[in-house]
Amino acid sequence: MRHGDKINNLGRTASHRRALLNNLASQLILHKRITTTLAKAKSLRTFVEPLITKAKDNTTHQRRIVFSHLQDKEAIKELFDVVRLKVEARPGGYTRIIKLGTRVGDNAELALIELVDYNEIYGKGRTEERETTTRRSRRGGGSRKKKHSKRNPSPVADAEATTPAADAPVTDATVTDVVESSVDMSVAISVYFYHSFLSSCFCAVLSLLCFRHDFFLR
């Protein structure tokens, strides 16, 4: 039984699997991205990321430890001299796996594994955003309050601004305008009631005439 066995053997023996991962890691360091099956890419990620972490400590001891895995001088030189400078500020997660679908022959799942810092598409705008953003201090609260008070003035200030207009002196022209407007309104109301009274009287007379005409016809 294989209870708790999380290692993907990849259908190979231990020595064959170790040699496979060594070669894939060397090619990934040299070419920065490779295409392989999804299962191999996942196994390679857990294998190569600890080696990249060891490369951050550029000492002879760490070089010998990484060389014991890779067995490739060119890959060791590229890792410690070039890749180390790129990934020095990253606290892990040096690789990215992108699924590419299935292979035509055996329908195996393909994937692209690459070093994150060498990708020119993903994360290009993040570095620019980090450079442009600055740290905000707590002292900016006063200026914000001032700006807010300018944009949204208090109702007390509005009332104070409107009070002088209410206390303006009343002139004779203003009184005459008010009287004329009230007189015009009263005249209009009286004319309206007069017309309504005449119309009601006319309707009453008309109905009376119609009643008398019907009575004589009978």
C-alpha positions in Angstrom: 0.0 0.0 0.0 1.1 3.5 -0.7 -0.7 5.4 2.1 0.9 8.8 2.7 3.2 8.5 -0.3 3.0 11.9 -1.9 6.0 11.5 -4.2 5.2 11.2 -7.8 7.5 8.4 -9.1 6.9 9.5 -12.7 7.0 5.8 -13.7 10.8 5.7 -13.1 13.2 4.3 -10.5 14.8 6.6 -7.9 18.1 7.0 -9.8 16.3 7.6 -13.1 13.9 10.1 -11.6 16.8 12.0 -9.9 18.7 12.2 -13.2 15.6 13.4 -15.0 15.0 16.2 -12.4 18.7 17.2 -12.5 18.6 17.6 -16.3 15.3 19.5 -16.3 16.5 21.9 -13.6 19.7 22.6 -15.5 17.8 23.3 -18.7 15.3 25.5 -16.8 18.2 27.6 -15.3 19.9 27.9 -18.7 16.9 28.7 -20.9 14.6 30.3 -18.2 11.5 28.3 -19.5 10.9 24.8 -20.8 7.9 22.8 -22.0 7.3 19.4 -20.5 4.4 17.3 -19.1 2.3 18.7 -16.2 3.4 16.0 -13.8 7.1 16.5 -14.5 6.7 20.3 -14.2 5.1 20.0 -10.7 7.9 17.6 -9.6 10.5 20.0 -11.0 9.1 23.0 -9.1 9.5 21.3 -5.8 13.0 20.2 -6.8 14.5 23.4 -8.3 13.1 26.1 -5.9 15.1 24.9 -2.9 18.3 25.0 -5.1 17.5 28.6 -6.1 17.0 29.5 -2.5 20.5 28.1 -1.7 21.9 30.1 -4.6 21.0 33.3 -2.7 24.0 32.6 -0.4 26.8 32.9 -2.8 29.4 30.8 -1.0 31.6 27.9 -2.0 29.7 25.6 0.3 26.4 26.4 -1.3 27.9 26.1 -4.8 29.1 22.6 -4.0 25.8 21.5 -2.6 23.9 22.7 -5.7 26.6 21.2 -8.0 26.0 17.8 -6.2 22.4 17.9 -7.6 22.8 19.5 -11.0 26.3 18.2 -12.1 26.5 21.0 -14.7 29.1 23.8 -14.4 27.4 26.1 -16.9 24.1 25.8 -15.0 25.9 26.5 -11.7 27.6 29.6 -13.2 24.3 30.9 -14.6 22.4 30.3 -11.4 24.9 32.0 -9.0 26.0 34.8 -11.3 22.8 35.8 -13.2 19.7 34.2 -11.8 20.7 35.0 -8.2 20.7 38.7 -8.9 17.2 38.5 -10.4 15.5 36.5 -7.6 17.4 38.0 -4.7 14.5 40.1 -3.5 11.8 37.4 -4.0 11.0 35.3 -0.9 10.1 32.2 -2.7 7.8 31.2 -5.6 10.5 31.5 -8.3 8.7 29.4 -10.9 5.3 29.5 -12.7 3.5 26.7 -14.4 1.1 27.4 -17.3 -1.0 24.6 -18.7 -0.8 24.1 -22.5 -3.5 21.5 -23.1 -2.9 17.9 -24.2 -0.4 16.3 -26.5 -1.6 14.9 -29.8 0.1 11.5 -29.6 -0.6 10.1 -26.1 -3.0 12.9 -24.8 -0.6 13.8 -22.0 -1.1 17.1 -20.3 1.6 19.6 -21.3 2.8 22.6 -19.3 5.2 25.5 -19.5 7.4 26.0 -16.5 9.4 29.3 -16.3 11.2 31.6 -13.9 8.8 34.3 -12.8 11.4 37.2 -12.9 12.3 36.5 -16.6 8.8 36.8 -17.9 8.1 39.9 -20.0 4.3 39.6 -20.1 3.2 38.9 -16.5 4.1 41.3 -13.7 5.5 44.0 -16.0 3.2 46.7 -14.7 3.7 45.7 -11.1 7.3 46.9 -10.9 6.2 50.2 -12.4 3.4 50.5 -9.8 5.8 49.8 -7.0 8.1 52.5 -8.2 5.4 55.1 -8.6 3.6 54.5 -5.3 4.9 56.3 -2.2 4.3 55.8 1.5 1.6 58.1 2.9 2.1 59.7 6.3 -0.5 60.2 9.0 0.0 64.0 8.9 -2.1 64.2 5.7 -5.3 64.0 7.7 -5.5 67.7 8.3 -5.2 68.6 4.7 -7.8 66.1 3.8 -10.2 67.7 6.4 -9.5 71.1 4.9 -10.2 69.9 1.4 -13.4 68.2 2.6 -14.5 71.4 4.3 -13.9 73.4 1.1 -15.9 70.9 -1.0 -18.7 70.4 1.5 -19.3 73.7 3.5 -21.3 73.4 6.7 -25.0 74.5 6.8 -24.1 77.1 9.5 -21.9 78.9 7.0 -24.7 78.8 4.4 -27.2 80.3 6.9 -24.8 83.1 7.8 -24.3 83.8 4.1 -28.0 84.0 3.5 -28.9 86.2 6.5 -27.8 89.5 5.1 -30.2 89.1 2.1 -33.1 88.6 4.6 -32.1 91.7 6.6 -32.0 93.9 3.5 -34.0 97.2 3.8 -37.6 97.3 2.3 -38.1 100.2 -0.2 -41.2 101.9 -1.5 -40.9 100.1 -4.9 -41.0 96.8 -3.2 -44.2 97.7 -1.3 -46.0 99.0 -4.4 -45.0 95.8 -6.3 -46.5 93.6 -3.6 -49.7 95.7 -3.5 -50.1 95.6 -7.3 -49.6 91.8 -7.4 -52.2 91.3 -4.6 -54.8 93.6 -6.4 -54.2 91.7 -9.7 -54.8 88.4 -7.9 -58.1 89.6 -6.3 -59.4 91.0 -9.6 -58.6 87.7 -11.3 -60.4 85.7 -8.6 -63.5 88.0 -8.8 -63.7 87.7 -12.6 -63.4 83.9 -12.3 -66.3 83.7 -9.8 -68.4 86.1 -11.9 -68.0 84.0 -15.1 -68.9 80.8 -13.2 -72.0 82.5 -11.8 -73.2 83.6 -15.3 -72.6 80.1 -16.7 -74.6 78.5 -13.9 -77.5 80.9 -14.5 -77.5 80.2 -18.2 -77.6 76.5 -17.5 -80.6 76.9 -15.1 -82.6 79.0 -17.6 -81.9 76.6 -20.4 -83.1 73.6 -18.3 -86.3 75.5 -17.4 -87.1 76.2 -21.0 -86.6 72.6 -22.0 -88.9 71.5 -19.2 -91.7 73.9 -20.3 -91.4 72.7 -23.9 -91.8 69.1 -22.9 -94.8 69.9 -20.7 -96.7 71.7 -23.6 -96.0 68.8 -26.0 -97.6 66.4 -23.7 
